[in-house]
């Protein structure tokens, strides 16, 4: 049994093991690995892609999903006691909650894998899915140069986690005051995008839009990146804000195609954590 709370708890070989399982899932293996197993999910009402892919993935592996709202964990009862009971019945627990410390606390008392489905400081399953998708279309994505356009937040920090584990180059384009510690940062996209292969974005808070006026990814800016560069905005993205409308309609955009792999990767994460 293994938890997935931070990607930095994993080594590159662990990541590639998950990729191998995702390949095997798509070949029709593991269809009954969760038969008779109960997977408890704590999810916010606004989750779409992550929740759909996890719930469908559980069903396809033969398991039973049991869903609760995230707020169920914000209760007076000590969570060590909640999980003292859940240890009797749950085989995997998947949690989407802002506070990663809560997940780390739960993991101390859980006898089943705890899987992080997003916190305020990271989003490991999303990063695994994007890296897996890249592995399918790039010669060696570890050699690619990545640019993250956005503020310091869970998506940018998640890309930083991924780069720390896998060793690929990552830089940032952002307004002043939104820098991620440890990354080279630029305050204008024209300079930042030169020499980059993979451009990732995150949506911006409404009150930060003016600070990012020189950071919008457009088709014109993508043309300044390396030949064959890709645009991978994290959903939900907003046309006319961090990305222009026309760049989403261009061949640079790979978002929809990338996310088709989310299902297999979520399944692979569950299988990996359940069997290790």
C-alpha positions in Angstrom: 0.0 0.0 0.0 1.3 3.5 -0.9 -0.2 7.0 -0.5 -0.1 9.7 -3.2 0.0 13.0 -1.5 3.0 14.8 -3.1 4.8 13.8 -6.3 8.1 14.6 -4.5 7.5 11.5 -2.3 8.0 9.4 -5.5 11.1 8.7 -7.6 11.2 8.8 -11.5 10.9 5.0 -11.6 7.7 5.1 -9.6 6.3 7.6 -12.2 7.3 5.3 -15.1 5.7 2.3 -13.2 2.4 4.2 -13.1 2.8 5.0 -16.9 3.3 1.3 -17.5 0.2 0.4 -15.6 -1.7 3.0 -17.6 -0.6 1.3 -20.8 -1.7 -2.0 -19.5 -5.1 -0.6 -18.4 -5.7 0.5 -22.0 -4.8 -3.0 -23.2 -7.7 -4.4 -21.2 -5.8 -5.6 -18.1 -7.0 -5.1 -14.4 -10.7 -5.1 -15.3 -11.6 -6.8 -12.0 -8.8 -5.7 -9.7 -11.2 -3.7 -7.6 -14.0 -6.2 -7.6 -15.6 -6.3 -4.2 -13.6 -3.2 -3.1 -15.1 0.1 -1.9 -13.4 3.4 -2.8 -14.5 6.4 -0.8 -14.2 9.8 -2.4 -14.4 13.2 -0.8 -15.1 15.7 -3.6 -16.3 19.3 -3.9 -19.4 19.9 -5.9 -17.5 21.9 -8.6 -15.2 19.1 -9.6 -15.9 17.8 -13.1 -12.9 16.2 -14.9 -11.2 14.7 -11.9 -14.4 13.3 -10.4 -15.7 11.9 -13.6 -12.5 10.1 -14.5 -12.0 8.7 -11.0 -15.6 7.5 -10.7 -15.7 6.0 -14.2 -12.2 4.5 -13.5 -13.4 2.8 -10.3 -16.4 1.4 -12.2 -14.3 0.0 -15.0 -12.0 -1.7 -12.5 -14.9 -3.4 -10.9 -15.0 -1.3 -7.7 -17.8 0.5 -5.8 -17.4 4.3 -5.5 -18.9 5.9 -2.4 -19.0 9.7 -2.6 -19.1 12.4 0.1 -18.8 16.2 -0.2 -15.4 17.5 0.9 -17.0 19.4 3.8 -17.7 16.0 5.5 -14.0 16.1 6.6 -14.4 19.5 8.2 -16.0 18.3 11.3 -15.5 18.3 15.1 -14.8 14.6 15.2 -11.1 13.9 15.2 -10.2 12.4 11.8 -8.1 9.7 13.4 -11.4 8.4 14.8 -13.2 8.8 11.5 -10.5 6.7 9.8 -10.4 4.3 12.7 -13.8 3.2 11.5 -13.2 3.7 7.7 -10.3 1.3 8.0 -12.8 -1.5 8.5 -14.6 -0.9 5.2 -12.7 1.4 2.7 -10.0 0.0 0.4 -8.9 3.3 -1.1 -9.7 6.9 -0.1 -9.5 9.7 -2.7 -9.6 13.3 -1.3 -10.0 16.7 -2.9 -9.5 19.2 -0.1 -7.6 22.5 0.1 -5.5 21.7 3.1 -2.7 19.2 2.3 -1.9 18.9 6.0 -5.3 17.3 6.5 -4.3 14.6 4.0 -1.0 14.1 5.7 -2.7 13.8 9.0 -5.2 11.3 7.7 -2.4 9.2 6.1 -0.9 8.6 9.6 -4.0 6.7 10.7 -5.3 5.2 7.4 -4.7 1.5 6.6 -5.7 2.1 3.0 -4.1 4.3 0.3 -4.8 8.0 0.5 -4.8 9.6 -3.0 -4.7 13.4 -3.4 -7.2 14.6 -6.0 -6.1 18.3 -5.5 -5.2 20.6 -2.7 -4.4 24.3 -2.6 -0.7 23.6 -3.1 -0.6 20.8 -5.7 -2.5 18.5 -8.0 -0.4 15.3 -8.5 -2.8 13.2 -10.6 -3.2 16.1 -13.1 0.6 16.3 -13.5 0.9 12.5 -13.9 -1.7 12.6 -16.6 -0.1 15.5 -18.5 3.3 13.9 -18.3 1.9 10.6 -19.5 0.2 12.4 -22.4 3.5 14.1 -23.3 5.3 10.7 -23.2 3.0 9.5 -26.0 3.8 12.4 -28.4 7.3 13.6 -27.5 10.6 11.8 -28.1 11.7 12.4 -24.5 9.6 15.0 -22.6 12.2 15.2 -19.9 14.5 17.0 -22.4 11.8 19.5 -23.3 11.9 23.0 -21.8 8.7 23.9 -20.0 7.2 27.4 -19.4 4.5 27.9 -16.8 2.4 31.0 -17.3 0.5 31.9 -14.2 0.5 32.8 -10.6 2.0 30.9 -7.7 -0.8 28.5 -6.9 -1.6 24.8 -6.9 -1.0 24.2 -10.6 2.3 26.1 -10.8 3.5 24.4 -7.6 2.4 21.1 -9.0 4.5 21.6 -12.1 7.4 22.6 -9.8 6.9 19.3 -8.0 6.9 17.4 -11.3 10.1 19.1 -12.5 11.8 18.5 -9.1 11.1 14.7 -9.4 11.7 14.2 -13.2 14.4 16.8 -13.7 13.0 18.7 -16.7 13.6 22.5 -17.1 10.8 24.7 -15.9 10.6 28.5 -15.9 7.7 30.9 -15.2 6.0 33.9 -16.8 4.1 36.0 -14.3 3.4 39.5 -12.9 5.6 40.9 -10.2 4.8 39.3 -6.8 3.5 36.0 -8.2 6.8 34.2 -8.5 7.3 30.6 -7.5 10.4 30.1 -5.3 13.2 28.4 -7.1 12.1 29.1 -10.7 13.6 31.6 -13.2 10.7 34.0 -13.9 9.9 36.6 -16.6 7.3 39.3 -16.6 6.6 39.2 -20.3 5.6 36.3 -22.5 7.7 37.4 -25.5 10.9 36.9 -23.7 9.8 34.0 -21.6 8.6 31.8 -24.4 11.7 31.9 -26.5 13.4 28.4 -26.6 10.4 26.6 -24.9 8.8 23.4 -26.0 5.8 23.0 -23.6 3.7 26.0 -22.5 1.4 25.4 -19.5 -1.0 27.9 -18.0 -3.3 28.3 -15.1 -6.4 30.5 -14.8 -5.9 33.9 -13.1 -7.8 35.5 -10.2 -10.0 38.4 -11.5 -8.0 40.9 -9.4 -4.7 39.7 -10.9 -5.6 40.1 -14.6 -4.0 43.6 -14.9 -0.8 42.3 -13.4 -0.6 39.6 -16.1 -1.3 41.9 -19.1 2.1 41.0 -20.7 1.8 37.3 -20.0 -1.1 36.2 -22.3 -0.4 33.2 -24.5 -1.4 34.0 -28.1 -0.7 32.3 -31.5 1.8 35.1 -32.2 3.7 34.3 -29.0 3.6 30.5 -29.6 5.3 31.2 -32.9 8.3 32.5 -30.9 8.6 29.1 -29.1 10.6 26.2 -30.4 9.4 24.4 -33.5 6.7 21.9 -32.6 5.9 23.6 -29.3 2.7 22.7 -27.5 0.2 24.7 -25.5 -1.3 22.8 -22.5 -3.5 25.0 -20.4 -4.9 23.6 -17.2 -8.7 23.6 -17.2 -10.7 25.5 -16.5 -9.0 28.0 -18.8 -10.6 31.3 -19.8 -10.3 32.6 -23.4 -9.3 36.2 -23.6 -7.5 36.0 -20.2 -4.4 33.8 -19.7 -4.9 32.4 -23.3 -6.3 34.1 -26.4 -9.3 32.7 -28.1 -7.5 32.0 -31.4 -4.6 30.1 -29.8 -7.2 27.6 -28.3 -8.4 27.1 -31.9 -4.9 26.6 -33.2 -2.8 23.5 -33.7 -0.7 24.4 -30.7 -3.5 23.5 -28.3 -3.5 20.0 -27.0 -5.7 20.3 -24.0 -8.7 18.1 -25.0 -6.5 15.4 -26.5 -4.3 15.3 -23.4 -7.1 14.9 -21.0 -8.4 11.7 -22.6 -5.6 10.0 -20.8 -6.8 11.2 -17.4 -9.0 8.2 -17.1 -6.3 5.6 -17.6 -3.9 7.5 -15.4 -6.4 7.8 -12.5 -6.9 4.1 -12.8 -3.2 3.4 -12.8 -2.7 5.6 -9.7 -5.3 3.6 -7.9 -3.8 0.3 -9.0 -0.3 1.4 -8.1 -1.2 2.6 -4.7 -3.4 -0.4 -3.9 -0.7 -3.0 -5.0 2.5 -1.4 -3.6 
